Every structure is written in structure tokens, then in C-alpha cells.
Amino acid sequence: MGIQLMGITHAKQKLQRSLSAKIAGVLATSNVPRGHIAVYVGEGYRKRCVIPIAYLNHPLFQGLLNRAEEEFGFDHPMGGLTIPCSEECFVSLTSFLSSTS
């Protein structure tokens, strides 16, 4: 019994170290500041943009999120949140949101 518990404890510690290393690697390579989120925008070629999380609550941005849900559901082709609008439209919206904040 004691040997089995030692094995479980050792496996648990190894798993925690492995997960911690993977999470640290993802965080180190993401280049997204705290309080922000990366989204992909554009038609055809998708550009990666980093925006404040606070934008997600704005009604205009909610409209884009609803369109994204209708078009992609939860299966986003880029692996992240994909916004289905032109880059120019997105830049105009984020400029407006930053001026009202």
C-alpha cells in the first residue's frame, strides 16, 4: 500500500511539473499582456490583433462576437478567436472604443 501511494505521489508531482512547463511555455510565447486577448481579423488572410478584454463587454463588439459565433461556432480555424469582418472595420471599431474609454 505504501509503495503504491509513493508511486501515485511521484506521478502526480511529475504531471504537475510537466503541466507547469507547458503552461509557462504557452504564456512566454503568447506575447499577450495581462488584461488583453489576441483575436484574428480579416477576410481571407487573418491578422492577429491584441485588444483589451474590456472591449468584449461593449455592445458594438458583442455584435461582432455574435457574428463570429454564427459563422464559426466554437471551431475557430486559427485556433483563437476569429472575428469575421474586414481589418479596416475592426480598426475603426477599436479606435472608437479606445476613444470612449
Disulfide bonds with the S-S distance in Angstrom:
none
